[in-house]
């Protein structure tokens, strides 16, 4: 499936300004709100993919890789009255293992990564955070409609297109109770048993 078709299916709206287009930047607005505003994500020519809102600076979404750096080790030498000091290189290096973001230099790969990231982290993982519960992706709606057309719902039971009947245990208990109503019911309150007729 082409990138444009995927974006249309996910209802990702491009809101890139002319200035951003000249810089090779593309910004998209998702149909999902978080903290009262629509989520916006961007693809940058520098190789980064970012979430544009929700924090003070755009948050990088690129994957990370380990990054090793070495720093010179210094020894501090104070003068006699401790009013001043100098630092002397000890001949050793300190190793620091950190993380850095992996740049995606291909525009197509960057957009595909952005779509995949949004689908996993915003459309699926945060589905319960979608405000008002009004947004249903087109693919999910079509899937549910196909699935629902195979069943008939009636009186607490589901009948499939093959004639199989499925009854939820709560409805099964209710149906049994309706057929054979008990003459009395026992209720326990604070450890005391009461019989109600």
Secondary structure as GFF3:
##gff-version 3
##sequence-region A 1 197
A	DSSP	alpha_helix	3	9	.	.	.	ID=ss1
A	DSSP	beta_strand	13	14	.	.	.	ID=ss2
A	DSSP	alpha_helix	18	22	.	.	.	ID=ss3
A	DSSP	beta_strand	26	34	.	.	.	ID=ss4
A	DSSP	beta_strand	37	43	.	.	.	ID=ss5
A	DSSP	beta_strand	49	51	.	.	.	ID=ss6
A	DSSP	beta_strand	59	60	.	.	.	ID=ss7
A	DSSP	beta_strand	64	78	.	.	.	ID=ss8
A	DSSP	beta_strand	85	101	.	.	.	ID=ss9
A	DSSP	alpha_helix	107	118	.	.	.	ID=ss10
A	DSSP	pi_helix	119	124	.	.	.	ID=ss11
A	DSSP	three_ten_helix	127	129	.	.	.	ID=ss12
A	DSSP	three_ten_helix	131	133	.	.	.	ID=ss13
A	DSSP	alpha_helix	138	148	.	.	.	ID=ss14
A	DSSP	beta_strand	151	154	.	.	.	ID=ss15
A	DSSP	beta_strand	157	160	.	.	.	ID=ss16
A	DSSP	beta_strand	165	167	.	.	.	ID=ss17
A	DSSP	alpha_helix	169	179	.	.	.	ID=ss18
A	DSSP	beta_strand	185	189	.	.	.	ID=ss19
A	DSSP	beta_strand	192	196	.	.	.	ID=ss20
###
